[in-house]
Amino acid sequence: MNQPIILALIVYIYHQVWQRIPEKQRNALEQLATPIVQMVEQQYQNASPQEKKDAALHAISLAFTAFNLPEPDDAVINAFIESAVFEMNRLKAATPITQPLPQISRTSQFKKG
């Protein structure tokens, strides 16, 4: 399959899911998905994509339990995880690679005028 077609399909499914889930679940997913995906990405850098996805799914599930909210289906959570991963990758690609700052030599700092 072509990447733009897959992207369009993910966006379509995400919007369909978004419209059908209860507001409390939607708000919780909106607030939890991106930070949890970022945390998993940092803590499990060497893990496979599936292991990272499973860790994010588990963390979101635990958060719903901790906040005493009804947990949406895994398919719904997966859609939010995929959306967060897509957005994170998009931002990485859009961020220019920065050069390290030039070092100031000690002699130039203390020149006598």
Secondary structure, 3 states (H helix, E strand, C coil): CCHHHHHHHHHHHHHHHHHHCCHHHHHHHHHHHHHHHHHHHHHCCCCCHHHHHHHHHHHHHHHHHHCCCCCCCHHHHHHHHHHHHHHHHHHHHHCCCCCCCCCCCHHHHCCCC
